[in-house]
Amino acid sequence: MADLAKYNWKYVKEAVIEPVNFWGLAGFAVAAAYTQSVIPLAVALGMEGVYLASVPANKLYKKLVDNREKDRIRQLRDVQREKLIKAFDPREREAVEYLRWLKEQIYTNYKKFTASKDVPQNIKTLDQRWEDFVDLLDVYRRRKHHLKSINRQAVSNQLKQAEYAAENAPDERTRRIQQANVEILKRRVGAFEELERSVKLVEGQLQSIENFFGLVNDQIVTLPTPERVSSLDFEQLSDSIAMTKQMLDATSDAIGTLDSHNREIGNYQLLTSNPNT
């Protein structure tokens, strides 16, 4: 019940700040000041009550408010995405801008070669696919950078040394400490491999999106009929991207795991450096 009240309050708030409502109230206030009478204010309050009781509950008005909110969210997302693109290195920005240019070329070529005024909805989904490309490229670059910051060979060498030290420990206490280090390093290697697989997965998905854009453009230029273009499997690409994002969500803890293991290694080194522990 509380959620419903909160949800309805959104429409009431939007109705209050509507320009037509604001200027209507302002007009009555001016009338009251001009006539030196409270009657315009009383009329205004009565009309405002009717207005707030009817407009926020109107289905068409609710739809208008919901569409405005979606537009605000989309515009904010667009601004954030453009800001993100500016943070890419020149080669990454070039890939993004080329795909954006190719997308617009596809729309232009479709209208040109099919003599259509509008681009069909399935082709317009390339807008979302371009956004997916930018988002996935951001994930790719961050994870790849994190991988580069880790010396995997050094970690593998540490694991071999720790395993040897655990097997040849002179006493039980030393063996337990070394075995704990072995477990930490094993988890670190596993997290590294998981992160590495996710990078390769995203790299393949980025190439898939680029190739699909090229395929759509080729199809439009060489066989410019709506039927031929519609035969392209836009849903397959969409499903593939959705699956990739799900897999990325499943491996999103890999970076945090690596960082956690780094801290555990640091704690282990402090432990082994203190003979009194």
C-alpha positions in Angstrom: 0.0 0.0 0.0 2.9 2.3 0.9 4.5 1.6 -2.5 1.3 2.4 -4.3 1.0 5.7 -2.5 4.6 6.6 -3.3 4.1 5.6 -6.9 0.9 7.9 -7.2 2.8 10.7 -5.4 5.1 10.9 -8.4 2.3 11.9 -10.7 0.9 14.4 -8.1 4.3 16.0 -7.9 4.6 16.2 -11.6 1.1 17.7 -11.9 2.0 20.4 -9.3 5.1 21.6 -11.3 3.4 21.6 -14.7 3.8 25.0 -16.3 0.1 25.3 -17.0 -0.6 24.7 -13.3 2.1 27.1 -12.1 1.0 30.0 -14.4 -2.7 29.3 -13.6 -2.0 29.8 -9.9 0.1 32.8 -10.6 -2.8 34.3 -12.6 -5.2 33.9 -9.7 -2.6 35.4 -7.3 -2.3 38.4 -9.6 -6.0 38.7 -9.7 -6.3 38.6 -5.9 -3.6 41.3 -5.6 -5.3 43.4 -8.2 -8.8 43.1 -6.7 -7.6 43.1 -3.1 -9.9 40.1 -2.6 -9.4 36.6 -1.3 -12.1 35.3 -3.7 -9.6 34.6 -6.6 -7.4 32.7 -4.1 -10.4 30.6 -2.9 -11.4 29.8 -6.4 -7.8 28.9 -7.2 -7.6 26.5 -4.2 -10.9 24.9 -5.2 -9.7 24.4 -8.8 -6.3 23.2 -7.7 -8.0 20.5 -5.6 -10.1 19.3 -8.5 -7.0 19.5 -10.7 -4.9 17.4 -8.3 -7.7 14.9 -7.8 -8.2 14.3 -11.5 -5.1 14.9 -13.5 -2.6 12.7 -11.7 -5.0 9.8 -11.9 -5.6 10.2 -15.6 -4.1 7.3 -17.6 -3.0 9.5 -20.4 -1.2 11.9 -18.0 0.5 9.0 -16.3 1.7 7.8 -19.6 3.0 11.3 -20.4 4.9 11.4 -17.1 6.4 7.9 -17.5 7.6 8.8 -21.0 9.2 12.0 -19.7 11.0 10.0 -17.1 12.2 7.6 -19.6 13.4 10.4 -21.8 15.3 12.0 -18.8 16.9 8.7 -18.0 17.9 8.1 -21.7 19.3 11.6 -22.0 21.3 11.2 -18.8 22.6 7.8 -20.1 23.5 9.4 -23.4 25.5 12.2 -21.7 27.3 9.7 -19.4 28.1 7.5 -22.5 29.5 10.4 -24.4 31.6 11.3 -21.4 32.8 7.7 -21.2 33.8 7.7 -24.9 36.0 10.8 -24.3 37.9 8.8 -21.7 38.8 6.1 -24.2 42.2 6.1 -25.9 42.4 7.3 -29.5 42.2 3.8 -31.0 39.1 2.9 -29.0 37.4 6.2 -29.8 38.1 5.6 -33.5 36.4 2.2 -33.3 33.4 3.7 -31.5 33.1 6.7 -33.9 33.5 4.4 -37.0 30.7 2.2 -35.8 28.5 5.3 -35.1 29.2 6.6 -38.6 28.5 3.1 -40.2 25.2 3.0 -38.3 24.1 6.3 -39.8 25.3 5.2 -43.2 23.1 2.1 -42.9 20.1 4.3 -42.2 20.9 6.6 -45.1 21.6 3.7 -47.5 18.4 1.9 -46.5 16.2 5.0 -47.4 18.2 5.6 -50.5 18.2 2.1 -52.0 14.8 0.9 -50.9 13.1 4.3 -51.6 11.6 4.1 -48.1 10.9 7.2 -45.9 11.4 5.3 -42.7 13.9 2.9 -41.4 12.2 -0.3 -40.0 12.3 -1.1 -36.3 14.6 -4.1 -36.6 17.3 -1.9 -38.3 16.7 0.8 -35.8 17.8 -1.6 -33.1 21.3 -0.8 -34.3 21.1 2.2 -32.0 21.0 -0.1 -29.0 23.6 -2.4 -30.5 26.0 0.6 -30.8 25.3 1.5 -27.1 26.1 -2.1 -26.2 29.3 -1.9 -28.1 30.4 1.2 -26.1 29.4 -0.4 -22.8 31.2 -3.7 -23.6 34.2 -1.9 -24.9 34.5 -0.1 -21.5 34.3 -3.4 -19.7 36.9 -4.9 -22.0 39.4 -2.0 -21.6 39.1 -2.0 -17.8 39.4 -5.7 -17.4 42.3 -5.9 -19.9 44.1 -3.1 -18.1 43.7 -5.0 -14.8 45.1 -8.1 -16.3 48.1 -6.2 -17.6 48.8 -4.9 -14.1 49.3 -8.5 -12.9 52.4 -10.5 -13.6 50.8 -13.9 -14.0 54.2 -15.7 -14.5 55.4 -14.3 -11.2 52.2 -15.6 -9.4 52.7 -19.0 -11.0 56.3 -19.1 -9.8 55.2 -18.1 -6.3 52.7 -20.9 -6.3 55.3 -23.5 -7.2 57.6 -22.1 -4.6 54.9 -22.2 -1.9 53.9 -25.8 -2.8 57.5 -26.8 -2.6 57.9 -25.0 0.8 54.7 -26.6 2.1 55.9 -30.1 1.1 59.3 -29.6 2.7 58.3 -27.6 5.8 60.5 -28.4 8.8 57.5 -28.3 11.3 53.7 -28.3 11.4 53.4 -24.6 12.0 55.5 -23.7 9.0 53.6 -26.2 6.9 50.2 -24.7 7.8 51.4 -21.2 7.0 52.8 -22.3 3.6 49.7 -24.3 2.8 47.6 -21.2 3.5 49.7 -19.3 1.0 49.3 -22.1 -1.5 45.5 -21.9 -1.2 45.5 -18.1 -1.6 47.7 -18.3 -4.7 45.6 -21.1 -6.3 42.5 -18.9 -5.8 44.4 -16.0 -7.3 45.4 -18.0 -10.4 41.8 -19.2 -10.7 40.4 -15.7 -10.5 43.0 -14.5 -13.1 42.0 -17.3 -15.5 38.3 -16.4 -15.0 39.0 -12.7 -15.7 41.1 -13.7 -18.8 38.2 -15.8 -20.2 35.8 -12.9 -19.7 38.2 -10.6 -21.6 38.3 -13.0 -24.6 34.5 -13.3 -24.4 34.0 -9.6 -24.6 36.6 -9.3 -27.4 34.7 -11.8 -29.5 31.4 -10.1 -28.8 32.8 -6.7 -29.9 34.1 -8.2 -33.1 30.6 -9.8 -33.6 28.9 -6.5 -33.3 31.3 -4.8 -35.8 30.9 -7.6 -38.3 27.1 -7.5 -38.0 27.0 -3.8 -38.8 29.2 -4.5 -41.8 26.9 -7.3 -42.9 23.8 -5.2 -42.6 25.4 -2.4 -44.7 26.6 -4.9 -47.3 23.1 -6.4 -47.6 21.5 -3.0 -48.0 23.9 -1.9 -50.7 24.1 -5.1 -52.7 20.5 -6.5 -52.3 18.4 -3.4 -51.3 15.0 -4.9 -50.7 13.2 -4.7 -47.4 12.6 -8.5 -47.4 16.2 -9.3 -47.8 17.2 -6.9 -45.0 14.5 -8.2 -42.7 15.9 -11.8 -43.2 19.0 -10.8 -41.2 18.9 -12.3 -37.7 18.9 -9.2 -35.5 17.5 -11.2 -32.6 20.5 -13.6 -32.6 22.9 -10.7 -32.1 20.6 -9.3 -29.4 20.5 -12.6 -27.6 24.2 -13.1 -27.9 24.9 -9.7 -26.3 22.4 -10.4 -23.5 24.1 -13.7 -22.8 27.5 -12.0 -22.8 26.3 -9.5 -20.2 24.9 -12.2 -18.0 28.2 -14.0 -18.1 30.0 -10.8 -17.3 27.8 -10.3 -14.3 28.6 -13.8 -13.2 32.3 -13.0 -13.3 32.1 -9.4 -12.0 33.7 -10.5 -8.7 36.9 -11.6 -10.4 38.7 -8.3 -10.1 37.6 -7.9 -6.5 38.8 -11.4 -5.8 42.2 -10.7 -7.3 42.5 -7.5 -5.2 41.4 -9.5 -2.1 44.0 -12.1 -2.8 46.6 -9.4 -3.1 45.7 -8.2 0.4 45.8 -11.8 1.7 49.3 -12.2 0.2 50.3 -9.0 2.0 49.0 -10.3 5.3 50.7 -13.6 4.8 54.0 -11.9 4.1 53.6 -9.9 7.3 52.8 -13.1 9.2 55.9 -15.0 7.9 58.1 -12.0 8.5 57.2 -12.0 12.2 58.8 -15.1 13.8 56.9 -14.5 17.1 53.4 -14.9 15.5 
